[in-house]
């Protein structure tokens, strides 16, 4: 991985963590605190689920379960596998994606684009 690419990834990660995301509420403009929303509590899968991306096109990662909090430039594509840890009632799943280089990305994605393929429990 080049230095330029590593710096770009670090910068985009920094932006996604520190950004206050604009959001329209009714007719007035408000700011969504993505950092606070990222602590959203959701029922935890035990054991975590193995899931795969379905559908067409990119599946955007979000810092919080809110359309106003995208992680700019961070997405997965159909047939990518993720580990799902929890899900909200309004259609968001907390996942981790393992990159080919061994690093990982954690965030929220839309549940409707995921299909469960199994669990991440140790074999008995």
Secondary structure, DSSP 8 states (H G I E B T S, - for coil): --HHHHHHHHHHHHHHHH--EEEEETTEEEEE-HHHHTT---EEEEEEEEEEE-SSS-EEEESSSSTT-EEEEEEE-TT-EEEEEEE-TTSEEEEEEE-TTS-EEEEEEEGGGEEEEEE-----
